Amino acid sequence: MKPTKLIPLFCFAVLTLSCKSWQNEKKLKNSNNPEYYAKTITAKELKEKLYTYASDEFEGRKTGEPGQKKAVNYLKNHYESIQIPSPIAEGDYFQEIPASYFKGNIKASENVLAYIKGSEKPDEIIVISAHLDHIGVSENGQINNGADDDGSGTVAILEIAEAFKIAEKKGNAPKRSILFLHVTAEEIGLYGSRYYTNEDPVFPLANTVANLNIDMIGRVDPKHENKGNYLYLIGSDKLSKELHNVSEEVNKKYINLELDYTYNDENDPNRFYYRSDHYNFAKNNVPVIFYFNGTHADYHRPTDTVEKINYEFLETRTRLIFHTAWELANREERVKLD
């Protein structure tokens, strides 16, 4: 063997690999490639946000209470810091809901709205929603932080919003508008989403292409323990088979997550389809997908805390929702209502 003749071959192989790596990196950084923006959604950033949002400082975010007011101001300040405006008015991110709208002794509250205007079809809207509230402080003084319910969905929206903003800055704004909708009072009866859909839809529901609702996507339920990543999808085929097909295709192309439709069954006794904020959109003939990790022993307990979140799973799940929103926002025709 003559090593001197192998050196050029070795150099050629290294050069070939380097060229391929450079080409792949160039492809990834193509402003039209959603994978580039999806990779800006990271477990690290989700964790940083959730450690603030589900901290004791927010006192369990009970509707109308001081902790919930801290939560909405946190969301407002975040959107201002990344220069995503409100669709209501400049600097006004709060959709006010009067105390009279609620049953019982509940104080006035507010939804938080931010949006990115579509570049080609701004009047058509994709709504990405999650509830900002939780159940507050227990009688024994323990704080119910609601890290999974629904801190996980809330920070997922913040990361998705950042990804779309980066795309906009690179000259690749979504063709349709994206509304980032943080609704209040879900825990006491889906009031925030009902107020938006029934009383004050900032964007007409007839122009709302789909609602992607995120409620608990940071944990693993007993059925999936010691298995890979997964996500329950509920409602994707109820109003639009095309939406369901788009969702499936996007998952296969980019993520290949196990999508579990157990709770989508009409006969499911849990009736989760009727129990989160997407349902108020569905009642108004807006196609929906509800993303959910299932319940666990810490559901609605003080033990639903940040250290129990699987941040790698949360990252992947959030990226899936981003890719789905990207496809819905940029495809030529809006998904059809059956």
C-alpha positions in Angstrom: 0.0 0.0 0.0 1.3 3.4 -1.0 0.0 6.0 1.4 1.1 8.9 -0.7 -1.5 8.0 -3.4 -4.3 7.8 -0.8 -3.9 11.3 0.5 -5.5 12.9 -2.6 -8.4 10.5 -2.5 -8.8 11.2 1.2 -8.8 15.0 0.5 -11.3 14.5 -2.3 -13.6 12.6 0.1 -13.4 15.3 2.7 -14.0 18.0 0.1 -17.1 16.1 -1.2 -18.5 15.7 2.3 -17.8 19.4 3.0 -19.6 20.5 -0.2 -22.6 18.3 0.7 -22.7 19.7 4.2 -22.5 23.2 2.9 -25.3 22.6 0.3 -27.5 21.1 3.0 -26.8 24.1 5.3 -27.6 26.5 2.4 -30.8 24.6 1.7 -31.8 24.8 5.3 -31.2 28.5 5.5 -33.3 29.1 2.4 -35.9 31.7 3.5 -38.7 29.6 2.0 -37.7 26.5 4.0 -39.9 26.2 7.2 -37.4 23.7 8.7 -35.0 26.7 9.2 -37.6 28.5 11.3 -38.8 25.4 13.1 -35.3 24.9 14.4 -35.5 28.3 16.2 -38.0 26.6 18.5 -35.8 25.0 21.2 -36.3 23.1 24.4 -34.0 25.6 26.1 -36.1 28.6 25.2 -39.3 26.8 26.0 -37.9 25.9 29.4 -36.8 29.4 30.2 -40.2 30.8 29.4 -42.1 28.2 31.3 -39.9 28.6 34.4 -41.2 32.2 34.5 -44.7 31.6 33.4 -45.5 28.7 35.7 -43.6 30.2 38.7 -45.0 30.9 42.1 -44.9 34.6 41.2 -47.9 34.1 39.0 -49.9 32.5 41.8 -51.6 29.9 39.7 -53.1 32.5 37.2 -56.7 32.2 38.5 -59.1 34.2 36.3 -59.3 37.9 37.4 -56.8 37.5 40.2 -53.4 39.4 40.6 -51.4 36.4 39.3 -53.5 36.2 36.1 -52.8 40.0 35.6 -49.1 39.3 35.9 -49.5 36.6 33.3 -51.2 38.8 30.7 -48.6 41.5 31.3 -45.8 39.0 30.8 -47.4 38.0 27.4 -47.9 41.6 26.4 -44.3 42.5 27.2 -43.0 39.5 25.4 -44.8 40.3 22.1 -43.7 43.9 22.4 -40.1 42.8 22.9 -40.1 40.8 19.7 -42.1 43.4 17.8 -45.2 41.5 17.1 -48.1 43.9 17.2 -51.7 43.6 18.5 -54.6 43.5 16.0 -56.7 45.6 18.4 -54.8 48.8 18.6 -51.2 49.9 18.8 -49.9 48.8 22.3 -53.3 47.4 23.3 -53.0 43.6 23.5 -55.9 43.0 25.8 -59.4 42.0 24.8 -61.3 43.1 27.9 -64.0 40.9 29.3 -66.2 42.5 31.9 -67.0 40.7 35.2 -70.7 40.6 34.2 -69.8 38.1 31.5 -68.8 35.4 34.0 -71.0 33.4 36.3 -70.1 33.6 40.0 -67.9 36.0 41.8 -65.3 36.4 39.1 -63.5 39.7 38.4 -63.0 41.2 35.0 -60.4 39.5 32.9 -58.8 39.7 29.4 -57.6 37.7 26.4 -54.2 38.5 24.9 -54.0 39.0 21.2 -51.0 39.4 18.9 -50.7 38.8 15.1 -48.6 38.8 12.0 -50.3 40.2 9.0 -50.4 38.0 5.9 -48.4 39.1 2.9 -50.9 37.9 0.2 -54.2 37.0 1.9 -54.2 39.2 5.0 -58.0 38.8 5.5 -57.7 35.0 5.9 -56.7 34.1 9.4 -55.1 31.1 11.1 -55.8 31.2 14.9 -53.3 29.5 17.2 -54.8 29.4 20.7 -54.0 28.3 24.3 -55.5 29.3 27.6 -53.5 31.6 29.8 -55.3 30.9 33.1 -55.2 28.1 35.7 -56.9 27.3 39.0 -55.0 29.5 41.4 -54.2 28.7 45.0 -55.7 25.8 47.0 -57.4 26.4 50.3 -54.3 25.1 52.1 -52.2 27.8 50.4 -50.5 25.6 47.9 -50.0 27.2 44.5 -51.3 25.3 41.4 -48.7 26.4 38.9 -50.2 24.7 35.9 -46.9 24.0 34.1 -48.5 21.6 31.7 -52.1 23.0 32.0 -51.6 25.2 30.2 -48.2 26.7 30.6 -46.9 24.3 28.0 -49.4 25.5 25.4 -48.8 29.1 26.3 -45.0 29.0 25.8 -45.4 26.9 22.7 -47.4 29.8 21.1 -44.7 32.2 22.1 -42.0 30.1 20.4 -44.2 29.6 17.3 -44.8 33.4 17.2 -41.0 34.0 17.3 -40.4 31.6 14.5 -43.0 33.3 12.3 -41.5 36.7 13.2 -38.0 35.6 12.1 -39.5 34.4 8.8 -41.2 37.8 8.4 -38.0 39.6 9.0 -36.3 37.5 6.4 -38.9 38.6 3.8 -41.0 35.4 4.1 -44.1 36.5 6.0 -47.0 34.0 5.9 -49.4 34.5 3.0 -52.3 34.4 5.4 -52.4 36.2 8.7 -51.6 34.4 12.0 -53.5 35.3 15.2 -51.8 34.3 18.4 -54.7 34.1 20.8 -54.2 33.5 24.6 -57.6 33.1 26.1 -58.6 33.5 29.7 -61.2 31.7 31.9 -60.9 28.3 30.2 -60.8 26.5 33.6 -64.2 27.9 34.6 -66.1 27.3 31.4 -64.2 28.3 28.2 -65.3 31.9 28.7 -62.4 33.6 27.0 -62.7 31.7 23.7 -66.5 32.0 23.8 -66.2 35.8 24.3 -63.8 36.0 21.3 -66.0 33.8 19.0 -69.5 35.0 20.1 -69.1 38.6 21.3 -66.0 40.1 19.7 -64.3 38.2 16.9 -61.6 40.6 16.0 -61.3 38.8 12.7 -64.5 37.6 11.1 -65.1 33.9 11.7 -66.1 33.4 8.1 -62.5 34.4 7.2 -61.0 32.1 9.9 -59.4 29.2 8.0 -58.6 27.0 11.1 -58.0 27.0 14.8 -55.0 25.1 16.2 -55.6 24.8 19.9 -52.9 23.8 22.3 -53.8 22.5 25.8 -51.3 20.4 27.7 -48.4 19.2 25.5 -45.5 19.0 27.9 -46.0 15.7 29.7 -46.5 11.9 29.1 -49.6 10.1 30.1 -49.7 6.5 31.6 -50.5 4.9 28.2 -47.3 6.2 26.6 -44.8 5.8 29.5 -41.5 4.3 28.4 -42.4 4.9 24.8 -41.4 7.5 22.2 -42.9 10.9 21.6 -46.5 11.1 20.6 -49.4 13.6 20.6 -53.2 13.2 20.8 -55.0 15.0 18.0 -58.7 15.7 18.5 -61.2 17.2 16.1 -59.0 17.3 13.0 -61.5 15.5 10.8 -64.7 16.7 12.4 -65.3 19.7 10.1 -62.7 19.3 7.4 -61.3 16.0 6.1 -58.8 18.2 4.2 -57.5 19.7 7.4 -56.9 16.2 8.8 -55.1 15.2 5.6 -52.9 18.3 5.6 -52.0 17.6 9.3 -51.1 14.0 8.5 -48.9 14.9 5.5 -47.1 17.7 7.4 -46.3 15.3 10.2 -44.9 12.6 7.9 -42.8 15.1 6.0 -41.2 16.9 8.9 -41.6 15.2 12.3 -43.0 11.7 12.0 -44.5 11.8 15.5 -47.0 9.1 16.7 -50.4 10.8 16.3 -52.9 9.1 18.6 -56.6 9.6 17.8 -58.0 7.7 20.8 -59.8 10.8 22.1 -61.2 11.7 18.7 -63.7 8.9 18.9 -67.3 10.1 19.1 -67.9 7.6 21.9 -64.9 8.5 24.0 -66.3 9.0 27.6 -63.8 11.8 28.4 -65.5 14.0 25.7 -62.3 16.1 25.4 -63.5 17.5 22.1 -66.0 19.6 24.1 -63.6 20.6 26.9 -61.1 23.0 25.5 -61.2 26.3 23.6 -61.2 24.9 20.1 -64.8 23.9 20.7 -66.1 27.5 20.6 -64.5 27.8 17.1 -65.9 24.4 16.0 -69.4 25.5 17.1 -69.0 28.4 14.6 -67.9 26.1 11.7 -64.2 26.8 12.0 -62.1 23.6 11.4 -60.0 22.8 14.4 -57.2 20.6 15.7 -56.8 20.2 19.5 -53.3 19.1 20.5 -53.1 17.3 23.8 -50.8 15.0 25.8 -53.5 13.3 27.8 -54.1 13.6 31.6 -51.7 12.5 34.3 -51.6 12.2 38.1 -50.7 15.9 38.5 -53.6 17.3 36.5 -55.2 20.2 38.5 -52.8 19.6 41.4 -50.0 21.7 43.0 -47.7 19.0 41.6 -48.1 20.1 38.0 -44.7 21.8 38.1 -42.0 22.8 35.6 -39.4 20.2 36.5 -41.9 17.4 35.4 -42.1 18.7 31.8 -40.4 16.8 29.1 -38.8 19.7 27.2 -37.4 17.6 24.3 -40.9 16.3 23.7 -42.4 19.8 24.1 -39.9 21.1 21.5 -40.8 18.4 18.9 -44.6 18.9 19.5 -44.3 22.6 19.2 -42.4 22.3 15.9 -45.1 20.0 14.5 -47.8 22.7 15.3 -45.6 25.4 13.7 -45.2 23.3 10.5 -48.9 22.7 10.4 -49.6 26.4 10.8 -47.0 27.3 8.2 -48.6 24.9 5.7 -52.1 26.2 6.4 -50.9 29.8 6.1 -49.0 29.4 2.8 -50.9 26.8 0.7 -52.7 28.2 -2.3 -56.2 27.4 -1.2 -57.7 27.5 2.3 -58.7 24.1 3.6 -62.3 23.3 2.7 -65.1 23.0 5.2 -67.0 19.7 4.7 
